[in-house]
Amino acid sequence: MRPKDGKVDTRLAHLQTLRPRMLEGVNQVMRQIWEQGQQPASVRVRQAFYRLDEMRILEDERKPLPKEEQPFAARMVTPKGLQLRLMLTMLYAAQCAVGPGKQWDTPYPVESTAKHPLSWMSLSASISQHAGPGIQLASEDVNRRRQLTHALKTLESMALVRANTGPGRFSTGLQLLCENGTSTVSSAIPYTAADDTEPYVEIPVEFFTRGWVHVLTNSEIAALLMWFDRLKYAGVEVGAEEGEPLTITYVTGDVRQGLYGLGRKAYETHQALDAYQLLDVIRPEKRYDSGKWEGYSQGESDLLCHRVSLAPAGFDRDAGEVVEDVLKRRDTGGYWGRPMFSMPKRFDRFRMVSGAE
């Protein structure tokens, strides 16, 4: 038996604590604001949030773009931190509250009250471990509040939100700003949903109502935004002669880093996303799971990329249940794998188009 992966083991333990204590309750609140609101079919995210306007050229993959030059989503890829999940949740809540092109004048408060039960706390699912004395539950609430406040301050430093009564003072409310990064300290641009004239991707509503936003890692979420973008703007339609056409795509290493600011670790999340059955991934025969290939050497570029497509109805399942099942197999067997009787990948029967990583 392979040795256990400590990171997976920790993540699994966290998820097994999160699910019975908090996750379904937060999912219910997510569904509630959708049912009582505008009921968008998907949530639009402006392209500038997760990708640069112009591609940067990197001479060495081991030297990524400086943080300040990366897109917002890539900057939020950290081992811990709620800022990426919170920002996407805010976009979801805003598009549930108001229609396209309209400002959301009354975003939720940080904490729930009898008068305002909906809050950013009620829409955030996380368990903060408490190691000191005192009442465990109260301490966890305090730590969650600190996590949320830290995430808000990070978003404020990126000019994505603004506290109503001064920097860092979120207890009196906040304003959501445009996610394309055009706001400044002196000129805040209030958030409105992207219209049809702007480049954007669409995140399925189920990403929020079924809990994926809470159980995926920051790297997995940032990678998903990249794949949504590649499928929409660089996808190829195949298999029309076989029946329903299928859109597939790939990403090269220079584009992944120079346009999306994502390193190899973020790219390798395709293994987990495939195991969760959110993406269908097909790997060329010469490639290993790590992404390297037989006879690998620096600068070699004549081998095929992984091909990726969205799995049908992948998000319309309970995220906690799916991810916990996959993590258990990963923890025990040391590999990312789908359940034995999962649906076959849709494009296994299609020939791949040539490309290079």
Secondary structure, 3 states (H helix, E strand, C coil): CCCCCHHHHHHHHHHHHHHHHHHHHHHHHHHHHHHCCCCCCEEEEEHHHCCCCCCCCCCCCCCCCCHHHCCHHHHCCCCCCCHHHHHHHHHHHHHHHCCCCCCCCCCCCCCCCCCCCCCCCCCCCCCCCCCCCCCHHHHHHHHHHHHHHHHHHHHHHCCCEEECCCCCCHHHCEEEECCCCCCCCCCCCECCCCCCCCCEEEEECHHHHCCHHHHCCHHHHHHHHHHHHHHHHCCEEECHHHCCCEEEECCCHHHHHHHHCCCHHHHCCHHHHHHCCCEEEECCCCECCCCCECCCCCCCCCCCCCEEEECCCCCCCCHHHHHHHHHHHHHHHCCCCCCCCCCCCHHHHCCCCCCCC
